[in-house]
Amino acid sequence: MAARKPRISTVVDEELARWLQRRSEAEGRSVPLVVRDILTRFYADEEERFWAREGEKRLETFDPGVSVSHEDAWT
């Protein structure tokens, strides 16, 4: 038997439900697929913000004097 992906159920207000329905009709896709894609994009954006913050923290402590050069790292 094929493994099933986890399913999540939620309750939304009428306005959001109508918007999701209009969007799904405009895209020719089901409401669950529209919601999944919205969540996937939100997740990717959240992850991007996290790594951007981590990169900024690392740049604050970066010391070129003790770092390994690009050339030395790949040889």
N, C-alpha and C positions, 0 to 999 in steps of 0.2 A: 504494500500500500504506500502511495506517495505521501511524503511528509507535508503537512499543511502549515502555512504561515500563521503566526499568531494573529488573532482578530481582536480588535478593540471596539468597544461600543461607547458612545457618548451621547449626551443630550445637549442640543443647541436651541437657541431661541428662534422664534418664527422668522425674524428678519434674516438671520444667518442661513437658516434652512432654505429660504426663498432665493437668496443670493447663490448658494451652492447649486440649487436646482437650475437657475438661469445659466450659471457658468457651465454646468455639465451639459445642458442642452446646446449651448453655443459651441462647445468643444466636441460634441457628439460622443461623449463618454459618460460613464456612470458617476454618480455622486461619490461613491467610495473611491474610485480612481482619482477623481479631482482632489478629494481630501488627502489621499495618500501622497499625491504629488506636491501638494501644498506643504504637508508635513516634512517631506523629503527635502524640499528646498529650504525650509526653515531650519531643519537640522544641519544642512550643509553650511548655511550662513552662520549658525551658532558655532559650529566647529571652526569655521574660518576666523571668526572673532576671537575664539579661544587661542588659536595658534598665533594670531597677530599679537595678542597681549603677551603670550609667552616669548615671542621673538623680541618684543620691545624690552621685556625684562632682561633677556640675555644680552641685548645690545648695551644695556646700562653697565654690565659687568665685563664686557669684552675688552681684552687687553691684547693689542696686536703684537706686543713684545713677547708674549708667552704662547701665542697661538702657532699652530702648524700651518705652513703655507699651503696653498692649493696644490702646487706642484709636488711638494713633499708628501702630501696626503695621498696622491695617486701614483707614487712611484714605489 
